[in-house]
Amino acid sequence: MGAILQSLGRTLLAGLVVLIIIIVAFGGAEKMGDHSWWTFLMRWMHVMAGVMWIGLLWYFNFVQIPSMPKIPDDQKPAIGKVIAPTALFWFRWAALATVITGLLVAGMSGYLSQALMVQKGHHAIGIGMWLALIMAFNVWFIIWPNQKKALGIVTVSAEEKAAAARTAMLTSRINTMLSIPMLFCMVAQQNAGL
């Protein structure tokens, strides 16, 4: 077991094996030909990607940003050169995966256009989708370009670096703020009938 858990790849593979065993044990394999099964699978992938995206968003805002002033200057390069770039890689690709799988779920379920037009009966999911699209835009076109400057991936002056760090942080805070109603809308549509 130790050999499995010491490798992230093997840990993820083991998780998939456990999942397949559960699916087979409860008769899920027999349903794999149904459209509803594939829609469910896409929804599960959407939730998995969303957990990574919002989990990292909240990590940045609840842990990394508040902790940076407390870290001695000689230790900050470990965050800026190793941890933050890796976290930002998974953050931005999880955002994209969440949007793509969410659009696929809506399309497979037959409510994509109604949700995007925020029509009656689909207004909660529509609002949630638009908030998520705004947040994903912020990740790719505001946060990431500014983080590249702030982390020194792109060379800029000290003033530009400080301004970029502030812009990335404030936009990340906007996304944290938007994540609250976005998550509510995503859950409310299906579970509260809003």
C-alpha positions in Angstrom: 0.0 0.0 0.0 2.9 2.4 0.8 4.2 2.0 -2.8 0.8 3.1 -4.1 0.4 6.1 -1.8 3.9 7.4 -2.3 3.1 8.2 -6.0 0.3 10.6 -7.0 -0.2 8.8 -10.3 -0.5 5.4 -8.6 -2.8 6.8 -6.0 -5.1 8.2 -8.7 -5.0 4.9 -10.6 -5.9 3.1 -7.4 -8.8 5.4 -6.9 -10.1 4.7 -10.4 -9.7 0.9 -9.8 -11.8 1.3 -6.6 -14.4 3.3 -8.6 -14.6 0.6 -11.3 -15.0 -2.1 -8.7 -17.9 -0.1 -7.1 -19.5 0.5 -10.5 -19.3 -3.2 -11.4 -20.4 -4.4 -8.0 -23.6 -2.3 -8.1 -24.5 -3.1 -11.7 -23.4 0.2 -13.2 -21.5 -1.6 -16.0 -24.8 -2.8 -17.4 -26.1 0.7 -17.7 -23.1 2.1 -19.7 -25.0 2.0 -23.0 -27.6 4.4 -21.7 -27.4 8.1 -22.5 -28.3 8.8 -18.9 -25.2 6.9 -17.8 -22.9 9.1 -20.0 -24.6 12.2 -18.8 -24.1 11.2 -15.2 -20.4 10.3 -16.0 -19.9 13.8 -17.5 -21.6 15.4 -14.5 -19.3 13.5 -12.2 -16.3 14.7 -14.2 -17.7 18.2 -14.0 -17.9 18.0 -10.2 -14.4 16.5 -10.0 -12.9 19.3 -12.1 -15.0 21.9 -10.1 -13.7 20.6 -6.8 -10.1 21.0 -8.0 -10.8 24.5 -9.4 -12.7 26.0 -6.5 -10.5 24.1 -4.0 -7.4 25.7 -5.4 -9.2 29.1 -5.6 -10.0 28.8 -1.9 -6.5 27.5 -1.1 -5.0 30.7 -2.7 -7.4 33.0 -0.8 -7.8 31.2 2.5 -4.2 29.9 2.9 -1.5 31.2 0.5 -2.4 34.9 0.2 -2.9 35.5 4.0 0.2 33.4 4.8 2.7 35.2 2.5 3.3 38.2 4.8 4.2 35.8 7.6 6.8 33.8 5.5 10.4 35.0 5.9 11.7 36.6 2.7 14.4 33.9 2.3 11.7 31.2 2.2 9.3 33.0 -0.2 11.0 31.7 -3.4 9.8 28.2 -2.5 6.3 29.5 -2.8 6.8 31.7 -5.8 9.1 29.4 -7.8 7.7 26.0 -7.0 4.3 25.8 -5.3 2.4 28.7 -6.9 3.3 27.9 -10.5 2.3 24.3 -10.0 -0.9 25.3 -8.2 -1.7 27.8 -10.9 -1.2 25.2 -13.6 -3.8 22.9 -12.1 -6.0 25.9 -11.2 -6.3 27.2 -14.7 -6.7 23.8 -16.4 -9.3 22.7 -13.8 -11.2 25.9 -14.6 -11.2 25.0 -18.3 -12.2 21.4 -17.6 -15.0 22.6 -15.4 -16.4 24.9 -18.0 -16.1 22.3 -20.8 -17.6 19.4 -18.9 -20.4 21.8 -17.6 -21.3 22.8 -21.1 -21.3 19.2 -22.2 -23.6 18.2 -19.3 -26.0 21.0 -20.2 -25.9 20.0 -23.8 -26.3 16.3 -23.1 -29.2 17.1 -20.7 -30.9 19.3 -23.3 -30.9 22.6 -21.4 -27.8 24.4 -22.7 -29.5 27.2 -24.7 -32.2 27.7 -22.1 -29.6 28.0 -19.3 -27.3 30.4 -21.3 -30.4 32.6 -22.0 -31.4 32.3 -18.3 -34.9 31.2 -19.3 -37.6 30.4 -16.7 -37.0 26.9 -15.3 -33.3 27.2 -15.9 -32.5 30.6 -14.4 -30.5 29.3 -11.4 -28.3 27.0 -13.5 -28.0 29.8 -16.1 -26.9 32.3 -13.6 -24.4 29.8 -12.1 -23.1 29.0 -15.6 -22.6 32.7 -16.4 -20.8 33.3 -13.1 -18.6 30.3 -13.8 -17.8 31.6 -17.3 -16.9 35.0 -15.8 -14.7 33.3 -13.3 -13.0 31.2 -15.9 -12.4 34.3 -18.1 -10.8 35.9 -15.0 -8.5 32.9 -14.5 -7.2 32.7 -18.0 -7.2 36.4 -19.1 -6.5 38.4 -15.9 -5.2 36.2 -13.0 -2.8 34.0 -15.1 -1.2 36.8 -17.2 -0.7 38.9 -14.0 0.6 35.9 -12.0 3.2 35.3 -14.7 4.5 38.8 -14.1 4.2 38.6 -10.3 6.0 35.3 -10.1 8.8 36.4 -12.5 7.9 34.0 -15.3 7.6 37.1 -17.4 10.3 39.7 -16.8 8.8 43.1 -15.9 9.9 46.1 -13.7 9.4 46.0 -10.0 6.5 48.4 -10.2 4.8 46.3 -12.9 5.4 43.2 -10.8 3.8 44.7 -7.7 0.8 46.0 -9.8 0.4 42.6 -11.4 0.4 40.9 -8.0 -2.3 43.2 -6.7 -4.4 42.8 -9.9 -4.1 39.0 -9.7 -5.0 39.0 -6.0 -8.0 41.3 -6.4 -9.3 39.3 -9.3 -8.9 36.1 -7.3 -10.9 37.7 -4.5 -13.6 38.6 -7.0 -13.7 35.0 -8.1 -13.9 33.9 -4.4 -16.8 36.2 -4.0 -18.5 35.0 -7.1 -17.9 31.3 -6.2 -20.4 31.6 -3.3 -23.5 32.5 -5.5 -22.2 30.3 -8.3 -22.0 27.2 -6.2 -25.5 28.0 -4.7 -27.0 28.3 -8.2 -25.4 25.1 -9.4 -26.8 23.2 -6.5 -30.1 25.1 -6.2 -31.3 24.3 -9.7 -31.4 20.6 -9.2 -32.1 20.4 -5.4 -34.1 23.4 -4.5 -36.1 23.9 -7.7 -35.1 27.5 -7.9 
